[in-house]
Amino acid sequence: MLRKLFLISVMFVTLAGFVSSSQAAMCTKRENLLSALNSQYREHRQAIGLISRNGVLEVFASEKGTWTVFVTNPKGMSCVVASGHAFEQMPKASKVIEGPDA
């Protein structure tokens, strides 16, 4: 699980670089973002992970399937990395899967 979270974090940090270079990043104070995600989309935290000492990666999603991934720095500023729809919660794996599908 930690390995997958780490790989997802690396992917989103890489994606964040792409997003910031291709369009203006959507950044605001974390509390403002949380308020907007709750009031506009009814999204709630599904996952969280530490990105080194530089920030926290969070995944929020709603029952309707909308989702948002954002990174918050130590000063409390959050930047949306990606968002979309058709979020699906996966069941917990009963055992660790090794190999290319892990």
MARPA-912825 format. One record per atom (N, C-alpha, C): x, y, z; residue in three letters. Coordinates in steps of 0.05 Angstrom, whole numbers, padded with zeros to 5 digits, always signed. Each point is the difference from the previous one (the first is absolute). Layout:
BEGIN
XYZALA;...
//
This chain:
BEGIN
+00017-00024+00000MET;-00017+00024+00000MET;+00017+00025+00000MET;+00021+00000+00017LEU;+00018+00024+00001LEU;+00014+00003-00027LEU;+00008-00022-00012ARG;+00014+00001-00025ARG;-00018+00012-00022ARG;-00026-00008+00000LYS;-00018+00011-00020LYS;-00005+00030+00005LYS;-00003+00007+00026LEU;-00004+00029+00006LEU;+00024+00016-00008LEU;+00024-00011+00004PHE;+00024+00014-00008PHE;+00001+00004-00030PHE;-00007-00022-00015LEU;+00000+00002-00029LEU;-00021+00020-00010LEU;-00023+00000+00012ILE;-00020+00019-00007ILE;+00009+00028+00006ILE;+00013+00004+00023SER;+00011+00027+00007SER;+00020+00010-00021SER;+00018-00018-00008VAL;+00020+00007-00020VAL;-00014+00008-00026VAL;-00020-00016-00008MET;-00014+00005-00025MET;-00013+00028+00001MET;-00014+00006+00023PHE;-00014+00025+00002PHE;+00019+00024+00002PHE;+00023-00004+00013VAL;+00020+00022+00002VAL;+00010+00005-00028VAL;+00005-00021-00016THR;+00009+00003-00027THR;-00022+00014-00017THR;-00025-00009+00004LEU;-00022+00012-00013LEU;-00004+00029+00008LEU;+00005+00007+00025ALA;-00002+00027+00009ALA;+00019+00018-00015ALA;+00024-00009-00006GLY;+00019+00015-00016GLY;-00010+00005-00028GLY;-00013-00021-00011PHE;-00012+00003-00027PHE;-00022+00020+00000PHE;-00018-00003+00020VAL;-00023+00018+00002VAL;+00009+00029+00003VAL;+00019+00004+00018SER;+00009+00028+00005SER;+00013+00012-00024SER;+00013-00017-00017SER;+00013+00011-00023SER;-00019+00004-00024SER;-00023-00014+00001SER;-00019+00002-00023SER;-00023+00019+00006SER;-00006+00005+00025GLN;-00021+00018+00007GLN;+00004+00011+00028GLN;-00014+00021+00007ALA;+00003+00012+00026ALA;-00010-00020+00021ALA;+00016-00005+00021ALA;-00008-00018+00021ALA;-00022+00013+00016ALA;-00019-00016+00009MET;-00021+00009+00017MET;+00008-00003+00029MET;+00009+00021+00013CYS;+00010-00002+00027CYS;-00015+00020+00018CYS;-00004-00008+00025THR;-00013+00016+00020THR;+00006-00011+00028THR;-00008+00013+00020LYS;+00003-00010+00027LYS;-00015-00026+00003LYS;+00011-00020+00015ARG;-00012-00026+00002ARG;-00029+00002+00010ARG;-00005+00016+00020GLU;-00027+00002+00011GLU;-00020+00010-00021GLU;+00008+00018-00017ASN;-00017+00010-00022ASN;-00007-00023-00020ASN;+00020-00015-00006LEU;-00004-00023-00019LEU;-00018-00021+00012LEU;+00004-00007+00026LEU;-00017-00019+00013LEU;-00029+00009+00000LEU;-00004+00025+00006SER;-00027+00011+00001SER;-00013-00002-00028SER;+00014+00007-00021ALA;-00011-00001-00027ALA;-00005-00029-00008ALA;+00018-00019+00006LEU;-00005-00028-00007LEU;-00024-00011+00013LEU;-00004+00008+00025ASN;-00024-00010+00015ASN;-00026+00013-00010ASN;+00000+00026-00003SER;-00025+00014-00007SER;-00008-00004-00029SER;+00020+00000-00018GLN;-00007-00002-00029GLN;-00002-00029-00010GLN;+00016-00018+00011TYR;+00002-00027-00011TYR;-00007-00022+00020TYR;-00002+00008+00026ARG;-00004-00020+00022ARG;+00022-00021+00001ARG;+00025+00009-00006GLU;+00023-00018+00001GLU;+00012-00001+00028GLU;+00009-00024+00007HIS;+00013-00005+00026HIS;+00025-00016-00004HIS;+00018+00003+00019ARG;+00027-00013-00003ARG;-00003-00031-00001ARG;+00014-00011-00020GLN;+00001-00029-00004GLN;+00028-00011+00006GLN;+00020+00016-00004ALA;+00028-00009+00004ALA;+00018+00024+00006ALA;+00022-00005+00013ILE;+00019+00021+00007ILE;+00028-00013+00001ILE;+00020+00016-00008GLY;+00027-00010+00001GLY;+00020+00023+00002GLY;+00022-00005+00014LEU;+00021+00020+00004LEU;+00019-00001-00024LEU;+00005+00024-00011ILE;+00019+00002-00022ILE;+00026+00012+00011ILE;+00017-00018+00008SER;+00025+00009+00012SER;-00006+00019+00023SER;+00015+00021+00002ARG;-00006+00021+00020ARG;-00013+00025-00013ARG;-00006-00003-00026ASN;-00009+00022-00016ASN;-00030+00004+00000ASN;-00015-00020+00009GLY;-00029+00004-00001GLY;-00015-00026+00004GLY;-00026+00003-00003VAL;-00019-00023+00003VAL;-00017-00002-00025VAL;-00003-00024-00009LEU;-00017-00006-00023LEU;-00027-00011+00011LEU;-00022+00011-00010GLU;-00026-00010+00009GLU;-00018-00005-00024GLU;-00016-00021+00003VAL;-00020-00008-00020VAL;-00027+00004+00013VAL;-00017+00016-00013PHE;-00028+00004+00010PHE;-00018-00010-00022PHE;-00023-00012+00008ALA;-00020-00010-00019ALA;-00028+00002+00012ALA;-00019+00000-00018SER;-00028+00001+00008SER;-00014-00026-00006SER;-00024-00004+00011GLU;-00015-00024-00006GLU;-00009+00000-00029GLU;-00002+00024-00013LYS;-00008+00001-00028LYS;+00023-00006-00019LYS;+00025-00003+00011GLY;+00023-00008-00016GLY;+00019+00022-00008GLY;-00006+00026+00008THR;+00019+00021-00006THR;+00024-00004+00019THR;+00024+00008-00009TRP;+00024-00002+00017TRP;+00019+00023-00006TRP;+00016+00005+00020THR;+00021+00021-00001THR;+00024-00009+00015THR;+00024+00004-00012VAL;+00025-00005+00012VAL;+00015+00026+00003VAL;+00010+00005+00024PHE;+00014+00025+00005PHE;+00024-00004+00019PHE;+00019+00018-00002VAL;+00024-00001+00017VAL;+00000+00025+00017VAL;+00005-00003+00026THR;+00002+00023+00018THR;+00028+00002+00010THR;+00011+00025-00001ASN;+00027+00004+00010ASN;+00000+00006+00030ASN;+00024+00001+00012PRO;+00001+00004+00029PRO;-00012+00027+00009PRO;-00003+00019-00018LYS;-00012+00026+00008LYS;-00030+00000-00003LYS;-00012-00023-00008GLY;-00029-00001-00001GLY;-00012+00007-00027GLY;+00016+00004-00020MET;-00011+00006-00027MET;-00003-00026-00015MET;-00024-00004-00012SER;-00007-00024-00015SER;-00003+00006-00029SER;+00011-00018-00017CYS;-00002+00002-00029CYS;-00013-00025-00011CYS;-00021+00004-00016VAL;-00014-00022-00013VAL;+00019-00012-00021VAL;+00004-00026+00001VAL;+00017-00014-00019VAL;-00017-00011-00022VAL;-00022-00012+00007ALA;-00018-00012-00020ALA;-00028-00002+00012ALA;-00020-00002-00018SER;-00027-00005+00009SER;-00015-00014-00023SER;-00022-00012+00007GLY;-00015-00014-00021GLY;-00025-00012+00011GLY;-00010-00021-00013HIS;-00024-00014+00008HIS;+00005-00030-00003HIS;-00020-00016+00008ALA;+00001-00029-00001ALA;+00020-00012+00020ALA;+00002+00013+00024PHE;+00017-00011+00021PHE;-00012-00026+00010PHE;+00017-00020+00004GLU;-00009-00025+00010GLU;+00018-00010+00023GLU;-00012-00005+00023GLN;+00015-00010+00023GLN;+00006-00029-00005GLN;+00025-00008+00002MET;+00008-00028-00004MET;-00001-00015+00026MET;-00008-00025+00000PRO;+00000-00016+00025PRO;+00029-00005+00009PRO;+00004-00003+00026LYS;+00026-00006+00010LYS;+00010-00026-00011LYS;+00025-00001-00008ALA;+00011-00025-00010ALA;+00004-00019+00023ALA;-00006-00026-00004SER;+00003-00019+00021SER;+00029-00009+00003SER;+00016+00004-00021LYS;+00028-00006+00002LYS;+00016+00019-00018LYS;+00026+00001+00005VAL;+00017+00018-00016VAL;+00005-00013-00027VAL;-00004+00016-00021ILE;+00005-00009-00027ILE;+00027+00009-00009ILE;+00017-00018-00009GLU;+00026+00006-00010GLU;+00000-00002-00030GLU;+00018+00015-00013GLY;+00002-00001-00029GLY;-00010+00025-00014GLY;-00003-00002-00026PRO;-00007+00024-00016PRO;-00027+00012+00006PRO;-00018-00015+00012ASP;-00027+00010+00006ASP;-00002+00013+00027ASP;+00022+00000+00015ALA;+00000+00011+00028ALA;-00001+00030-00001ALA;
//
